[in-house]
Amino acid sequence: MTVTLSATEATGRPAHRDGNVLRWLGAYTASTIGDSVYYMALAWAAARTGSAAQTGLVLAAGSIPRAVLLLGGGVLADRLGPRRVVVASDAARCLVILGLAGALLLTAPTVWMLIAVALVFGAVDALFLPAVGALPPRITAASQLARIQGMRGLATRTANVVGAPLGGIAVAIGGPVLAFAAAGVLFAVSLPLLLAVRVSPLPAPDPVDGGPAGPADTAWRELADGLGYIRRHPLLGPLMLVVAVSELGFVGPLNLGLILLSEERGWGASGMGWVIAAFGAGAGASALLLTVRGRVPRAGLVMCLTVLVGAVAIGVLAYAPSVPLAAGVAFLVGLFAGLGGALCGALTQTAADPVYLGRVTSVSTLFTHALAPLSYPVTGAAVALWGTGPVFVVSASLCAAGVVTGLAFTRLRRAELPC
């Protein structure tokens, strides 16, 4: 049974003091740490079981169903309700991972066993990601959504800092069995918290597109209806365009590119670690800023300008002559790009009709989690031909081009977050 949240309760207190939001945040944090522990355990088990190529295959397997099913996950979140889908997803992940831990008590892991688990996990992720993005507008007031984006960013950074070491400790003590078991327990911890979260009923549909698809429509019709809603919306269309283009220029340098840059400069793993840590610190600082302030005036313009500054910093990063300077630039990338990304998420959640929010979130997540990583092979090949400097500059230019395109839309430049 769904516990509903009244309008009075939804607007009564700021998000960081709202027990309902804090229950959601606790569940999200536990689930995200569980993700980190799971990936650590999976990578370790794959490396100990198969060759380097087979390890890569295991780690890449989950991305296939995630990319294929992500848009369908958005439809399901809108049809069934985001909390129901998030609860079911975490329950499924808990059972799958605990089942794998139990199986490894009886038999040694095989590559195909790990691939099968990765495929199932990726499919469940395709349901979880759109639903978790659609949930915040149903648990608090629109004026608190920017603060929630900051709190979510802090939870993500916490998971990044805590999850990998926790997974490493679990592997060191009890091998992959204990690490997978720990991940399953973390998913289990999120369930009672999620079940205690109260959700508000859906409001009347936004008249911008004449109303949502009817309950008897097929999933394909609902997906087409959601895509049409984004295309016709005066703010969501430009936002998705900015996300699509800027992520293509952002993801390659900040993931694969940093590894190649460290190798090219001879900074080693420790140098790369400092640069990545500085980026995380900058992103964490932007999340904390948004959590404390709760609202940024002229959010659309600020979003575009901060991402633009972050794009310039990406181009500068490849020419930093030392690790300390590179870390300083990486901090600026995390700070400005992180703030821009959080504002983009808040604008998306406040602009979208909650009836469509699962599908809207699935589209933005498709660009950030599925399509943008396809730039990795291109980034690697380009660095091999021309070196990191030109590739980082081109990637930064692509990221900036997405932002400049967004600035051409008056509705985006003038977009505001609710008071």
N, C-alpha and C positions, 0 to 999 in steps of 0.2 A: 504494500500500500504506500502511495506517495504522500508524504507530509507536505502540506502546502504552506506557503509563506504569504501572509497578508500584505497589502500595499503599505499599511502603517509600519509593519515590522521591517519591510524592505527599505524604508527611507529613514528609519529612526536613529541610526548610529553610523559612524564612519566604519569603513571595512576593517581596519586594523583593530577595532574594538568590538566587532560583531562576532559573537560566538558561532553563528551559522557560517560565516565566511571562514573563520578560523578552523572549523571542522573540515570544510572543503580544502583549505590550505594544508592541513595536517595530512589528509588523505592523499592529496596531490604530491606532497613532499615524500611520503612513504613510498608511493608508487614510483616516483621518479628515481629515488635512490635504489629501489628494487630493479629498475631498468639498468642502472649503471652496474650493479652487482651481477645481474644476469649476463650482460655483454662481456664483462671481465671473465666470468666463469666459462662462457661459451668460447671466447677466444683462447683461453688456456686449455680447455679440453680439446679444441680443434687442433691447436699447435702440438699437443702431446700425442694426438691420435693419428694425424695424417701429415702429408707433405705441406710445404709452404703454399703450393697452388690449391691444395684441398682446403687448407685453412682459409684462404681467401674466398673460396667457393662457399664455405659454411657461413662466413661473415656477411657475404653479399646476398645469400639466399633470401633473407627476410625482406630485402628491399623490393623483391619482385611482387609478391602479393600486396605489399603495402602500396606500391604505385598503382597496381591494377584495380584494387578494391577501395581506394581512398574516397573517391567520389561517391561510391555506393554507401560507404560508411556515413557520409554526410546526409544522404537520403534517409538512412535508418535512424540517425540521431533526431532528425526532424519528425519522422513518423512515430517513433516510440517514445521520444523524450530523451534529452541528453543524459540525465542522471541514471536512468534505467540502463542505457547502453554502457555508460562508464562502469557501473556496478557489475554488469554482466562481463565486461571486458576484463576487469581486474580479477573477478572470480575465475574466469577461464585461464588467465595467465597463472594465477595461483595454482590451479589444479594441474596444468601442463607442466609447470616447472617442478612442483613437488613430486609429480609422477615421474619426471625424468630423474630427480634425485633418488627416488626409490628404486628405479630401474638400475641405476648405476651402483647401487648396493649389491645387486645380484649379478651384474655382468659388466664387462668393460665397454666403454663408449666406442661407437663406430662412426665413421664419417657420415654415413647415410642416416643414422639415428639423429645426429646433430643437425643435419640438413633438414630433416623432417620437423624437428622442433623449431628451427629457425623459420621455416615456412609457416608453421602454425602461429608462431609468435608474431610474424609480420602481418599475417591476415588479421589477427586480433588488434594489432596496432592500427590497422586501417579503420577499424571501428572506433577505437579509443580516442585517437587524435582529434577527429572532428567533434566528437561528443564533449570532450573535456574543454574544447574551445568555445562550445556553445553554452556551457553551463553557467559561467559567471553572471550573465544578464538575468538569469532566473533565480539567483540567490541574493541579489543586492540591488540597490538603486543604480540608475544610469550614471549618476554623479560620482559613484564610487568605482567605476570600471577602470579608470586610469590607475587608481591606487591598487586595484587588484592586479593589473598588469605588472606593476612594480613588485608586488608581493609574489606573484608567480615567477618573475625573473629571479628574485632572491632565492626562492625554493629551488629553481633550476640550478643556480650557482652552488647552492648548498649541496645538492645532489652530486654535482660534478666534483666538488671537493671531498665529499664524504664517501661517495659510492665506490669509486675505483680503489681507494685504500682499503675500505671494508671488504670488497671482493678479494683483494690481494691477501689480506689477513686470513680470510676464510679459506682460500685456496692453500695457503701455507700451512694452516692447522689441519684441515680435513680434506684437502683436495677439492675437485669440482663438486663432489657430492655435497659437502658442507656449504659451498658457495651457492649452488643452485637452491639448496634448502633455505638459506638465508634470504635469497631473492623471493622465494615463494612465501616465506613468513611476512616479508615486507608488503607484498601484495595483499596478504590476508589482513594485515593491520589496517590497510586503507578501507576495507569493506565496512566495518561497523561505523567508522566515521562518515563514510558516504551515505550509509543508510540513515544516519541521523541528520543529514542535511535537508533542510526544508526548501522547496522550490515554489516559486510563484506561478500562478496560472498564466497561460498565454494571453496577451492582449489581443485586441482586434487587429486584423492584418493591415499592413501599410497599403494605402490606396495607390502607391506608385505603380503597381502593376496589375491592379484589379483583383487581388486576392490570390491565395495559394491554390494549388491543385487540390481536387477533392479527394476524400479518403478512398474512393474506389479506383483512383488512377493507379497505373502501374509504376514501378520504380523508375523505369525509363522516362515516363512522362513527368514524374516528380523531379528527376534530375534535369531534364530539359527546361522545366518550369523554373528551377533554381538558377540555372545558367542564364536564362532569359532575364530573370530578375536582376542579376548582377549586371548584365549588359545594358539594361535600361536605366539602372539607378545612376543618378548624377554624381554620386560620390564613390560608391563601391566600385564602379567600373574603373575610374582613374586609380583608385587605391590598388586594385588587383594588377593593373598595368605596372605601377611602380614596383610592387612586390616581385612580379615576374621578371622584369628586366634587371632591377638592382640586385636581386639574389644571384642571378647568373654571374654578375661581376664580383660578388662578395664571397661566395662560398669557395671557389677554387683557391684563391690566394690564402684565405684564412684557414684552410684545412691542409690540403696537399701542398700548397705553395710554401707554407712556413717550414715544412719538413725539407723541401728542396732548397729553400733559402739557407737553412742551417747547414746543410751539407755543402753548399756552394761556398759559404763563408768559413767553414770549419768551426762553427760554434759548438757542434756536438749536441748530444741529447740534452745535456744540462742547460745549454744556451737556449735551445728551443723551448725547454720547459719554462725558463724565466719569461720568455716572450709570451708564451701561451698563458702563463699565470698572470702577467700584466694585462693581457686582453680580458681575462676573466674578471680581474679586479676592476677594470674600467666598466665592464658590463654590469658588475655587481653594484658599483657606485651609481650608475644611471638608474638601476632598479630601486635602490634605496632612496634616491632623490624623488622618484615618482611616488614611491610609497609614502614618503613624508609629506610632500606637497599635495598629492591627491589630484591636482589639476594643473595643466599648463595652458596659459592663454594663447590664443591663435595656434591651436594644436596642429592644424594642417600645415601651416607655413613653417612652424618650428620643426615638425617632422621632416619635411623636405630639406630644410637647411642643415639639420643635424646629420642626416644621412649623407648630404653633399660633403660636409666637412669630414665625415668618416671615410668617404670615397677618396678624397684628396690624401688623407693620412695613409690609406692603403697604398697609393702610388709612392709616397715618401718612404714607406716601410722598407721597400726593397733596396733603398740606397743608404739606409742607416749603417754607419761604418763599424758599430760595436754593439755588443749585446745590451748594455745599459740604454743606449740611445734607441735601439730597436724596441726594447721593452717600454720605453716612454712613449714612443709612437703607437705601439700596440695598445697601451692604456687608452690613448685618445681614440683609437678605432673602436675599442669596446665601449667607451663612454658615449661617444656621439652616435655610433651606429646602434648601440643598445637602446639609447633613449629614443631614437627614431623608430626602431622596430616596436618598442613598447607603445609608443603613441599611435603607430599604425594599427596595432592590435586593438587599442582602446577605441579608435575612430571606427574601425570595422564593427566592433561589438555595439557601439552606440548608434551607428547608422543603419545597421541591418535590422529588418523586422525579425523578431525572435522566431517566427514561424519558419524562416529561411536560414537561420544562423548556422545550423549544422552543415548545410550545403555550401554556404559562403565560406565557412571555416575550412571545409574540405578542399575548396579551390585554392585558398591561400596556402594551406598545408601541402598541397600537391606541388606547388612551386618551390616551397622551402625544403621539404623533406624527400621529394621524389625526383623532380625534374632538375633542380639546380645541381645535385650531386653528379649528374651526367656530364658536367663540365670537367670532372676530374681527369678523364683520359685526355681531353683537349688541353688542359692546363699542363699536364705532364709532358705531352708531346711538344707543346710550344716552348716550355722551359728547356727541353733537350735541344731545341733548334736555336733559340735566341737568348736563353738565359733568363734569370728571374726578373731583372729590372724591366725590360720591355713588356713582359707578360703581366707584371703587377700594374704597370701604367695602363695597359690596354684594359685590364679587368677593372681598374678604378674608373676609367673613362666610361666603360659600359654601365657601371653602377651609377655614375653621375648622370649618364644619359637618361636612365630611368627616372631619376629624381627631376631632372629638367623637364622631361615630358610631363611629369605630374604637376609641375609648377605652371604649365600652360593651361591647366583647368582651373578656372576661377573658383568653382565650388570647393575644390580641394585646398586651394590657397586660403580660403576664408573659413574653412571648417573649424568649428569650435566643439569642445567637449562640454557636456551639460554641467551646470553649476550645482 
